[in-house]
């Protein structure tokens, strides 16, 4: 189902399980679509500060951050006790990457 159809379905359906599922799917798709931007805020400063000599450790850090990103997103989404977390669960990892990545990026800019 495309974005427009899913959006109309979420707006027209009664408040309940189907509306929550449609909104959760919309938020998940949008948050995952923006994930490369938020992950790059963390990974780029880490990769540059490690240098080119440490390519294996850079790759390991990148894999760890990516796995942690998707693990946190799945954890937040599967918390069914809260409507907010189950709908906006995939925005949690983006917020964490933003909060961790901006200071790293600003610190890199000051030293460079």
C-alpha positions as CSV (number, residue, x, y, z in Angstrom):
1,X,0.0,0.0,0.0
2,X,1.4,3.4,-1.0
3,X,1.9,6.4,1.3
4,X,-1.2,8.3,0.1
5,X,-3.5,5.3,0.5
6,X,-2.1,4.5,3.9
7,X,-2.5,8.1,5.0
8,X,-6.1,8.2,3.8
9,X,-6.8,4.8,5.5
10,X,-5.3,6.1,8.8
11,X,-7.4,9.3,8.6
12,X,-10.6,7.7,7.6
13,X,-10.6,4.6,9.9
14,X,-12.1,4.7,13.3
15,X,-9.8,5.1,16.3
16,X,-8.7,1.7,17.2
17,X,-6.3,-1.1,16.4
18,X,-6.3,-0.5,12.6
19,X,-5.7,3.3,12.9
20,X,-2.9,2.7,15.4
21,X,-1.3,0.1,13.1
22,X,-1.6,2.4,10.0
23,X,0.0,5.3,11.9
24,X,2.7,3.1,13.3
25,X,3.5,1.9,9.8
26,X,3.6,5.4,8.5
27,X,5.9,6.6,11.3
28,X,8.2,3.5,10.9
29,X,8.6,4.0,7.1
30,X,9.3,7.7,7.5
31,X,11.7,7.2,10.4
32,X,13.6,4.4,8.7
33,X,13.8,6.5,5.5
34,X,15.6,9.2,7.5
35,X,17.8,6.8,9.4
36,X,20.9,7.2,7.1
37,X,20.9,10.9,7.9
38,X,20.7,10.3,11.7
39,X,23.2,7.4,11.6
40,X,25.7,9.6,9.6
41,X,25.7,12.2,12.4
42,X,27.2,9.5,14.7
43,X,29.3,7.5,12.2
44,X,31.1,10.2,10.3
45,X,32.7,11.9,13.2
46,X,33.7,8.6,14.7
47,X,35.2,7.4,11.4
48,X,37.2,10.6,10.9
49,X,38.6,10.7,14.4
50,X,39.8,7.1,14.2
51,X,41.7,7.7,10.9
52,X,42.3,5.6,7.9
53,X,44.7,3.3,9.6
54,X,41.9,1.9,11.8
55,X,39.6,0.7,9.0
56,X,38.7,-2.6,10.7
57,X,37.8,-0.8,13.9
58,X,35.8,1.8,12.0
59,X,33.9,-1.0,10.3
60,X,33.2,-2.7,13.6
61,X,32.0,0.5,15.2
62,X,29.7,1.2,12.2
63,X,28.2,-2.3,12.4
64,X,27.8,-2.0,16.2
65,X,26.0,1.3,15.9
66,X,23.8,0.1,13.1
67,X,22.8,-3.1,15.0
68,X,22.2,-1.0,18.1
69,X,20.0,1.4,16.1
70,X,17.7,-1.3,14.8
71,X,17.7,-3.1,18.2
72,X,16.6,0.0,20.0
73,X,14.0,0.7,17.3
74,X,12.6,-2.8,17.6
75,X,12.6,-2.6,21.4
76,X,10.7,0.7,21.5
77,X,8.2,-0.5,18.9
78,X,7.5,-3.7,20.7
79,X,6.6,-2.0,23.9
80,X,2.8,-2.4,23.5
81,X,2.0,-0.9,26.9
82,X,2.2,2.6,25.5
83,X,0.4,3.9,22.5
84,X,3.1,6.6,22.1
85,X,6.0,4.2,22.1
86,X,4.4,1.7,19.8
87,X,3.5,4.4,17.3
88,X,6.6,6.5,17.5
89,X,9.1,3.8,18.5
90,X,11.3,4.2,15.5
91,X,11.9,7.9,16.2
92,X,13.7,6.9,19.5
93,X,16.9,5.7,17.7
94,X,16.8,8.8,15.5
95,X,16.6,11.1,18.6
96,X,19.4,9.1,20.3
97,X,21.6,9.4,17.2
98,X,20.9,13.2,17.0
99,X,21.7,13.7,20.7
100,X,25.0,11.7,20.4
101,X,26.0,12.9,16.9
102,X,25.6,16.6,17.2
103,X,28.1,17.0,20.1
104,X,30.5,14.6,18.2
105,X,30.2,16.7,15.1
106,X,30.6,20.0,16.9
107,X,33.7,18.7,18.8
108,X,35.2,17.5,15.5
109,X,34.5,21.0,13.9
110,X,36.3,22.7,16.8
111,X,39.4,20.5,16.6
112,X,39.6,20.5,12.9
